[in-house]
Amino acid sequence: MFPGLRTGQIYYKPPPQPLFLLKQGVPFEELLFDGLSDSTHQEVLTIAALLTAQHWHSALVVSDPPHLRCLNFCLDSVFKKAGLSYRLIASTVPTWQADRWWQEERWRQFCLNEVVKLFFYAVVYGV
């Protein structure tokens, strides 16, 4: 499932994730898009609902390295309640340097936003 992407939406520059899978031979009709979720927490709820509806019990979740902590925070709470399991997989991001992320403005801002979201999810959703 690709959160934040809508089926039929026209993109000036197509997102690389679905293109990668299509090039590997995955049929387009097998790709799932979630353009309705507006937060990581909502995406996790949507994924849990999909797994439950399909009688699937686990998921591989791929995301950017600095987003994994927030994902784990949300997934752990929601998936435990639903009796589901997951495995997080860090994507390869050429500009991400785990030992020097604070030296690049883009990643400093990203990580700061992740900390704010973690606090928000803890307070609002109790995760």
BELSULTA-V246782 format. One record per residue. N is the residue number from 1. RES is the residue in three letters. D_LAST is the distance of its C-alpha to the last C-alpha in whole Angstrom. Layout:
n=N res=RES d_last=D_LAST
n=N res=RES d_last=D_LAST
//
This chain:
n=1 res=MET d_last=22
n=2 res=PHE d_last=23
n=3 res=PRO d_last=20
n=4 res=GLY d_last=22
n=5 res=LEU d_last=25
n=6 res=ARG d_last=27
n=7 res=THR d_last=30
n=8 res=GLY d_last=33
n=9 res=GLN d_last=32
n=10 res=ILE d_last=35
n=11 res=TYR d_last=34
n=12 res=TYR d_last=36
n=13 res=LYS d_last=35
n=14 res=PRO d_last=33
n=15 res=PRO d_last=30
n=16 res=PRO d_last=31
n=17 res=GLN d_last=28
n=18 res=PRO d_last=30
n=19 res=LEU d_last=33
n=20 res=PHE d_last=33
n=21 res=LEU d_last=32
n=22 res=LEU d_last=35
n=23 res=LYS d_last=37
n=24 res=GLN d_last=36
n=25 res=GLY d_last=37
n=26 res=VAL d_last=34
n=27 res=PRO d_last=35
n=28 res=PHE d_last=34
n=29 res=GLU d_last=33
n=30 res=GLU d_last=31
n=31 res=LEU d_last=29
n=32 res=LEU d_last=26
n=33 res=PHE d_last=25
n=34 res=ASP d_last=22
n=35 res=GLY d_last=23
n=36 res=LEU d_last=21
n=37 res=SER d_last=17
n=38 res=ASP d_last=17
n=39 res=SER d_last=14
n=40 res=THR d_last=12
n=41 res=HIS d_last=9
n=42 res=GLN d_last=12
n=43 res=GLU d_last=14
n=44 res=VAL d_last=12
n=45 res=LEU d_last=12
n=46 res=THR d_last=16
n=47 res=ILE d_last=16
n=48 res=ALA d_last=15
n=49 res=ALA d_last=17
n=50 res=LEU d_last=20
n=51 res=LEU d_last=20
n=52 res=THR d_last=20
n=53 res=ALA d_last=23
n=54 res=GLN d_last=25
n=55 res=HIS d_last=24
n=56 res=TRP d_last=23
n=57 res=HIS d_last=21
n=58 res=SER d_last=19
n=59 res=ALA d_last=19
n=60 res=LEU d_last=20
n=61 res=VAL d_last=18
n=62 res=VAL d_last=20
n=63 res=SER d_last=19
n=64 res=ASP d_last=21
n=65 res=PRO d_last=20
n=66 res=PRO d_last=19
n=67 res=HIS d_last=16
n=68 res=LEU d_last=15
n=69 res=ARG d_last=13
n=70 res=CYS d_last=10
n=71 res=LEU d_last=11
n=72 res=ASN d_last=10
n=73 res=PHE d_last=7
n=74 res=CYS d_last=6
n=75 res=LEU d_last=9
n=76 res=ASP d_last=8
n=77 res=SER d_last=6
n=78 res=VAL d_last=8
n=79 res=PHE d_last=11
n=80 res=LYS d_last=11
n=81 res=LYS d_last=11
n=82 res=ALA d_last=14
n=83 res=GLY d_last=16
n=84 res=LEU d_last=16
n=85 res=SER d_last=16
n=86 res=TYR d_last=16
n=87 res=ARG d_last=18
n=88 res=LEU d_last=18
n=89 res=ILE d_last=21
n=90 res=ALA d_last=22
n=91 res=SER d_last=24
n=92 res=THR d_last=27
n=93 res=VAL d_last=28
n=94 res=PRO d_last=31
n=95 res=THR d_last=30
n=96 res=TRP d_last=27
n=97 res=GLN d_last=28
n=98 res=ALA d_last=25
n=99 res=ASP d_last=28
n=100 res=ARG d_last=29
n=101 res=TRP d_last=26
n=102 res=TRP d_last=27
n=103 res=GLN d_last=30
n=104 res=GLU d_last=30
n=105 res=GLU d_last=29
n=106 res=ARG d_last=27
n=107 res=TRP d_last=25
n=108 res=ARG d_last=24
n=109 res=GLN d_last=23
n=110 res=PHE d_last=21
n=111 res=CYS d_last=19
n=112 res=LEU d_last=19
n=113 res=ASN d_last=17
n=114 res=GLU d_last=15
n=115 res=VAL d_last=14
n=116 res=VAL d_last=14
n=117 res=LYS d_last=11
n=118 res=LEU d_last=9
n=119 res=PHE d_last=10
n=120 res=PHE d_last=10
n=121 res=TYR d_last=6
n=122 res=ALA d_last=5
n=123 res=VAL d_last=8
n=124 res=VAL d_last=8
n=125 res=TYR d_last=5
n=126 res=GLY d_last=4
n=127 res=VAL d_last=0
//
